[in-house]
Amino acid sequence: MSDEKTTVLETTPSYSGALLGAIAVAVLAALGGLVWSYALSNRITRQEAALSEANQQNAKLDAQLRETNARLRVATDELGKSVGMTQKQMDQRAQEIIRREQADNARLETAQKQTAQQVTAVQSDVSSVKTDVGGVKTDLTKTQGDLATAVSQLTSMRGDLSNHASLIARNGTELEVLKHKGDRNYYEFTLTKGQKKPVGTVSLELKKADSKKSRFTVVIYADDRSYEKKDRNVDEPLQFYSGKDPAL
């Protein structure tokens, strides 16, 4: 018969846990993705407005160019007569004007292409963000489903002072599930027969252990009181009152 026994004590509820933290991070990530998607949509709207304005300016410049060419042809003869310019000089002047207008048109075309590329890039970013948000939602749903399945597989036992049933863990894997559930604090400890051991806000002392029958006797010390739990079964929840306003 062994004089040592390892058990787990449940204490007051706590709403922390690695899984809850992971779920919270996943939810924040999903919200952040939605905010980023909204911002990218606004950028697309602004880029499309800029592209429309550039097209309007291009049309206006084309009209101005046609008007300038017409006026140039009408005024060529009169200009030559009034300033005494030769035909060659007037042709050179006309070519200079045409080159300047072509350069202006080239710069406008380049600006339009750059705007179109930016709009395409922003649309691609929006699609990527929407895909990432969908993936986060899927992972979150799967995690919640896995936790619910694991909890449903745990054993429920009634305590020794009330008819309230508590979930218990019979191995390390099930203990991790209970920890992630986040409604209690858990302390792992080892008791040696005849030795008083502090655990959390109480102390425990193993009085007797029967490995063949899987039974034990333990004394719980809390608030200057002692509670003897005699001949209890392994995995049986042990309950006691503790605190300034005694609570189970």
N, C-alpha and C positions, 0 to 999 in steps of 0.2 A: 504494500500500500504506500503510495507517494504522500509525502508531507507538503508538497507544493502544489498550488493550483492557480491557473491563470484564468481570469474572468474579465468582464467589461461592465463598468458602472454607468448607468444613464443618469444624467443630471438635468438641470433646467434647460428649457428650449433655447435654441440659438438659430438664427437665420443666416449663418455664413456657411461657406463650403466651396470647394474648388469648382464643382459643377455649376453652382449658381453663378459663380464669378464668370465661368466660361460662357454661360447663357447670356449674362448681362453684356459681356464683351461682344458676343455675336449680335445681340439686339442693337447695341450702339453702332456696330459696324454697318448693319443694315440701314439704320437711320442716316448715318454719315453718307452712305452711298446714294440714298434718295436726295439728300441736300445737294450733293455734288452733281447729280443728274439734272436737278432743277437749274443749277447755275450754268451748266453746259447748254441747256436748252435756251437760256437767255442769251448766251453768246451766239448761238446759231441765228437767233432772231436779229441781233445787231449786225452780224456779217451779211445776212441776206439783204437787210436794208441798205448796207453800204454797197453791195453789188448792184442793187437796183438803181441807186443814185449814180454809180459810175456809168451804167448803161445809158442813163438819161443824159449825162454829160457828154458821152461819146456821140450820141445822136445830135446833140446841140452843136458840137464841134464840126460834125460832118456837114450840117446845114450852113454853118458859118463858112466852111471851106468852099462849098459850092457858090455861095454868095460872093466870097472874095475873088474867086476865079472869074466869075462873070464880070464883076466890077473891074478886075484887072484887064480883061480883054477890051472892055469898052473904053477904059481910060488910057490904053497903051498909045494910041495915036495922039491923043490930046497931050499926054505927058511928054512925048517926044517933041512935039511942036513947042510946048511951053518952056521946057528946060533945055532944049537943044541936045537931048540924049540920042545916041545912035541906036539902031536896032539891036546891035550886039550888046550894048550896055544894058538896055531894057531886058533882053533875054537873060543876062547874068543876074540882074536884080530879081527877075521872076523866079529863076532857079533857086536863088537864096531863100526867097519866101517859101517856096515849095519844100525845100529841105528842112526848114524850121518847123513847118506844119507836120511833115512826116515824122520828125523827131518827137513832137508833142503827141502825135497819134501812137507812136511806139511806146512811149512812157505810159500812156493811158491803157494800152493793151496789156502791158506787163502788170500794171496795178490790178487790172481785172482778173488776170490769171492767178495772181497771188491771193486775191480775195476768195476766188473759187476754191483754191487749194485749202485755205484755212477753214472754209465752211465744211469741206469734205472731211478734214481731220477732226473737227469738232463733232460732226455726226458720228464718226467712228468711235470717238471717246464715249459718247452717250450710249452707244450700243454696248460697248465693253462694260460700262458701269452697270447698266441694266442687267447684263448677264451675271456679273459678280453678285449683285443684290439678290437675284433669283437663287444663286448657289448658296448664299448665306441662309436664306429662308429655308431651303431644303435641308441643309445640315442641322439647323435649329430644330426643325420638326422631327428629324430622325433621332436627335439626341433626347428630346423629350419622350419620344416613343420608347427608346431603349431603357430610359430610367423607369418609366411606368411598368414596362415588362419585368424589369429586375425586381422592383418593389413588390409586384404581385406574386413573385416566386418565394418571398421570404415567409418564414413561419410566424404565426401570430399566437402568443401565449398570454394567459390571464395572470395578473399579479396576485400576490398573496394577501393583499388588504382590500382589494376592490375587484369588481367584475370587469374592469376595463382591460381590454386586450392590447398588448404591445408587440410590435415587431421585434424579433430577436435575430442576431447573427450567430451562425454556428461555425463560421470559418472566416478567414481573412477577406475573401472576396465579398461575402455578404456584408461584412463589417464596412467595407469601402462603400457599398451601395447605401448603407444607412448614413454614413458620414456625408455623402453627397446629397442625400435627401435634406439635410440641413435643419432638422427640427429638434436636435439634441446635441449636447456635447458628449464626447466619448473619451474615456481615460483607460489606457491599457496598463495593467500592473500584474505583479506576481506576489502571491501571499505564501509565507512560510509558516507552518504550524507553530502557534505559540508566540508569534511576533506581531506587534501592532504596527500597521502600515498606513501612513497618511495618503489619502487619495482625494484630490480636489479639495473640497471644504469639509470632508469627513475623514475618519480613520476606520480601518478594517482589521479584524483579527480572525485568522482561521483557527477554529477550535478542533475540528475533526473532519477527516476526509475518508470516504469509503469508495475506492476506485472500482471495486467489483459491482457495487450497487449504484454507482454514479450519484452518490449523495454526499452532502457535506453540511457542516454547521459553522456559521460565521457570526461574529458580533460586529455590529455597526455602531460607531461612536459619533454622535452629532449633537451639537448644542448642549454639552455637558450631560447628555443622556446616552444610554446604550440600548441597543435593540438586538436581541439574540434571534437569529434565524436558524432554527434547529431542524436537522434532517431534511434539508432542501434538495430538490432534484437539480441536476445540471441543466442549464438553459432556462431555469425558472426565474422570471422577473421577481426581484426582491424590492418591496416598497417600504418607505418609512416617512415620518413627518419631520420636517426640518425648517428652520428659518425663524425670524422674529415673529411673523404671523405664520404659524405652522401650516405648511402646504405639503401635500402628498408628493 
